[in-house]
Amino acid sequence: MSSQSKTAEQSVASGAANFLRNYYIYFVLVAIVALLSLANLDQFALFERGNFLNKRNIINILRVSAPILVVAGAFTLLMVSGYIDLSIGSTMGLTAVIYAMLAINGMPFVPAFLLTMLAGAVLGAINGILVVRLNITPVIATLITLSLFKGIALLLVQDGVSAIKSGGGLKMPAWFNDYGRDGVFLKLPAAFWVAVAVTLVLIVVQNRGKLGKYAAATGGNPTAAKLSGINTGRTVFLLYVIVGVTAALAGIARSSFMSLGDPLSGDGMELTAILVVLLGGTAFSGGEGRVLRSFVGALIIMALTVGMLTIVPAYYQTLVIGAALLTAAATNHLVSQKGKVS
Amino acid sequence: MSSVTDTLPSGPTRSKMSDEGFISSLVAAVAISLFLIASLLVPNFFQWQNVVNLVTNNWAVIALGVGVSFLLVSGNFDLSVGGIVALSGVLSVWFAQSTEGANALSTGLGLPYGLAIACALLGSLAIGALNALFVVRFGIPSIIVTLGTMMVARGIAQVITHGSQRNTNLPDAFGYLGNLSLFGTSIKFPVVLMGLLLVVAIFVERKMVFGRITYWIGANPEAASLSGIDRARHITKLYLFSAGIAGVVGILLASEYKSGFSNRGLLMEFDALVIALLGGVAIAGGFGSVIGMFFGAIILAVVTSAATGLVLSPDWQFILKAVAVFLAIVTQTWALARRNK
C-alpha cells in the first residue's frame, strides 16, 4: 500500500524531472529575455530607443548569432556520439581567412563559398583521421589541430597586418558584406537563414536519419554499437567532417559580418559551443542530446552576452561565460542525475 | 633464502628498465639531439649560457607542468592553471596596493605584503577546490570543468583590473621575491624554487605512497577504489596542489614585473599540457613521469628558440607545437608497442 503510493510519488517526481529536463531550457530563454527587457537600456547607444525587445535589437542579436547557431547542431551530434572538437575556433579563423583571400583576389561569391566549405570539410577530415585512424584521444587530437590551423591562418596573413582586408592594391568586393549583413527575409541576412536551414536538416538527420541513430548508439555504448554492425569509425569521421563544414560556414558568416578575414576571429568558439551544447542538456558521456535544444542554448548565450554588454562593462564577459559554463554543467548533472564518475 | 631468487623468472642479464624510464630516456635523447641539431643550424646556439636560459626562461611553465602531470597521471586534466596564474598575481597586487590611490586601478586593500600573498594563495586554492568539487563530487569531465574555472579565474582577474593591469601604489617589498638573485649569479629565486619543486616531485612520485597512489588511480580507478583508496580525497589534494603551484607562480610573476596583468599566463595551461604530453605523460592516466615532463619542456624550448634563431615568424610557434605533440604521441605509442611486443 505504502509502497504503491511511494512508486506513484516517484513516477510523479520522475515525470516532473523529465519535464524539467526536456523544457527547462525554454524557460531559461524566456527568463533571460524578460530580465533584459526589464532592465533600463535607455542610456546605451548600442540599442536604439532602449528596449531589449526592440525589433532592430532582435535583428542585431540574431545577425551576430549566425556563427554559433550554425555550428551548434553539428557539435551536438558529435558530442552525442561521445567525441569533442576543440579546434572549431581555429577552423573558423582559418576558413574566414581563406574565404576573404578568395574574395579579395576576385573570385565570385558562389565558388568562393563552396571552396571554403570544401576547406572546412578537409580540416574536419584531418580531425577525423587523427581520432579514428591514428587513435589519438579526441581532446588531444583536436588540441593539436587547434594549434595547427591557427598557425596556418596566422601565416596566411602577411606580417604587419592583423587580417585580410582592403589595402595594398587589393579591395574587398562590394558583395562581401551581403551574406552576413544584408537582410534577405524578415530583415535577417542569408547567414542566419543558412544556420536555420542547417539546423533543420540536422534535426531531421537526428530524428529520422541513420547518422543520428548511429551517433546516439556510438555515444551510448560504443561496444554494443560495434557489435550490432554499426561502423562507428565511419560515423565519427563523418561527424567530424560535418562539424568542419559548419565551422567553415561560421567562418564565412563571421568574416562577412566583419568584412575581413581575421585569423583569430574564431578564438573561444569551442568554449561557446561546449557551453551551448551543455545548456541544451546534452550528456557529457554521450548518447543523449537534441539539436534543437542546443539551438535554443545558442540563442540564450547570445541574448545573455549581447544583453549583458548593455548593463556591465565588457571585462565582465569572461567571468560570466565561465560561470555560465560551470552552472550549465552542474545543472546538467543535477537534472540528468547520472551517477558519479569518481 | 635461495628459493626466493630461484622462483624469480630468469630474465635477461641486464635488469629491464621500466616503460616510464624507457620513455623518459627517449625524450631526453630527443631533447639532446634536437639541441645538437639546432646548434648546427643556428649560429651561437651552442653555448653554456643558452642551455641555462632554456631552463630559466621556462621556469613558470615547468613548475605548472608538475601539477598538471600529476593530475594527468591520475587521469584528470587541469586547464585552469593559466587562469590561476593571472588571478593570483592580480589578487596579490590588489591586496598589497595602498588604500589611497588616485583612481580605482591604483587603490587596493593596503594589506602587508606577507598577508597579501597569503590571501592571493588562498584565492588560487579556492579555484582548485572548485575544480575538485565539480570533478569529484559532480562527476563532470575534468576538461569541461577546468576550461570553465580557467575562464572564471581569468574573468575575476579581468574584473579586478578592469581588463588591463594594476601596477601603481605598490609597497617596495612587492618586487623583491621575483627579482631576487641567488648565489651571486644571475639565477633567480623562482628558478631555484622550481628546481626544488622538481626534486620534491620526483621523490614523491617515485618513493612516496602519495605518488604511487596517483599512478594506481590513473591506471585502474575501480581497482584503486576497491583496494580502499579514497579517490575523491586524493584527486581533491591533487587539484589543490596544482592550483597552489599556479598560485605561487602567479605571485612570483607579478612580483617580477611589479604588476598584476589580467592576461598574464595566457595559454600557459596549454603549454603545460604540451610539455607533459611531449614528455610522455599518457592522457589516459597511470603513465608518465616528472623527469619526462622536464625534458618535454626542454624539447619545446629548443624548438621554439631555434625557430626564433632561424628568424621564422613567431606565428610558426603554433604549427611547431602542433607537429611536435603529434610526433611525440605517435612515436611514443609506436615505441612502447614495439618494446612490449
Boltz contact constraints between the chains, C-beta under 6 A:
constraints:
  - contact:
      token1: [A, 136]
      token2: [B, 329]
      max_distance: 6.0
  - contact:
      token1: [A, 137]
      token2: [B, 283]
      max_distance: 6.0
  - contact:
      token1: [A, 139]
      token2: [B, 143]
      max_distance: 6.0
  - contact:
      token1: [A, 140]
      token2: [B, 283]
      max_distance: 6.0
  - contact:
      token1: [A, 144]
      token2: [B, 322]
      max_distance: 6.0
  - contact:
      token1: [A, 144]
      token2: [B, 325]
      max_distance: 6.0
  - contact:
      token1: [A, 144]
      token2: [B, 326]
      max_distance: 6.0
  - contact:
      token1: [A, 147]
      token2: [B, 318]
      max_distance: 6.0
  - contact:
      token1: [A, 147]
      token2: [B, 321]
      max_distance: 6.0
  - contact:
      token1: [A, 147]
      token2: [B, 322]
      max_distance: 6.0
  - contact:
      token1: [A, 148]
      token2: [B, 319]
      max_distance: 6.0
  - contact:
      token1: [A, 148]
      token2: [B, 322]
      max_distance: 6.0
  - contact:
      token1: [A, 150]
      token2: [B, 318]
      max_distance: 6.0
  - contact:
      token1: [A, 151]
      token2: [B, 318]
      max_distance: 6.0
  - contact:
      token1: [A, 151]
      token2: [B, 319]
      max_distance: 6.0
  - contact:
      token1: [A, 154]
      token2: [B, 315]
      max_distance: 6.0
  - contact:
      token1: [A, 155]
      token2: [B, 315]
      max_distance: 6.0
  - contact:
      token1: [A, 284]
      token2: [B, 141]
      max_distance: 6.0
  - contact:
      token1: [A, 315]
      token2: [B, 158]
      max_distance: 6.0
  - contact:
      token1: [A, 315]
      token2: [B, 162]
      max_distance: 6.0
  - contact:
      token1: [A, 315]
      token2: [B, 163]
      max_distance: 6.0
  - contact:
      token1: [A, 316]
      token2: [B, 159]
      max_distance: 6.0
  - contact:
      token1: [A, 318]
      token2: [B, 151]
      max_distance: 6.0
  - contact:
      token1: [A, 318]
      token2: [B, 154]
      max_distance: 6.0
  - contact:
      token1: [A, 318]
      token2: [B, 155]
      max_distance: 6.0
  - contact:
      token1: [A, 318]
      token2: [B, 158]
      max_distance: 6.0
  - contact:
      token1: [A, 319]
      token2: [B, 155]
      max_distance: 6.0
  - contact:
      token1: [A, 319]
      token2: [B, 156]
      max_distance: 6.0
  - contact:
      token1: [A, 319]
      token2: [B, 159]
      max_distance: 6.0
  - contact:
      token1: [A, 321]
      token2: [B, 151]
      max_distance: 6.0
  - contact:
      token1: [A, 322]
      token2: [B, 148]
      max_distance: 6.0
  - contact:
      token1: [A, 322]
      token2: [B, 151]
      max_distance: 6.0
  - contact:
      token1: [A, 322]
      token2: [B, 152]
      max_distance: 6.0
  - contact:
      token1: [A, 322]
      token2: [B, 155]
      max_distance: 6.0
  - contact:
      token1: [A, 323]
      token2: [B, 152]
      max_distance: 6.0
  - contact:
      token1: [A, 325]
      token2: [B, 148]
      max_distance: 6.0
  - contact:
      token1: [A, 326]
      token2: [B, 148]
      max_distance: 6.0
  - contact:
      token1: [A, 329]
      token2: [B, 140]
      max_distance: 6.0
  - contact:
      token1: [A, 329]
      token2: [B, 144]
      max_distance: 6.0
  - contact:
      token1: [A, 330]
      token2: [B, 138]
      max_distance: 6.0
  - contact:
      token1: [A, 333]
      token2: [B, 138]
      max_distance: 6.0
  - contact:
      token1: [A, 333]
      token2: [B, 140]
      max_distance: 6.0
  - contact:
      token1: [A, 340]
      token2: [B, 139]
      max_distance: 6.0
  - contact:
      token1: [A, 341]
      token2: [B, 139]
      max_distance: 6.0
  - contact:
      token1: [A, 342]
      token2: [B, 136]
      max_distance: 6.0
  - contact:
      token1: [A, 342]
      token2: [B, 231]
      max_distance: 6.0
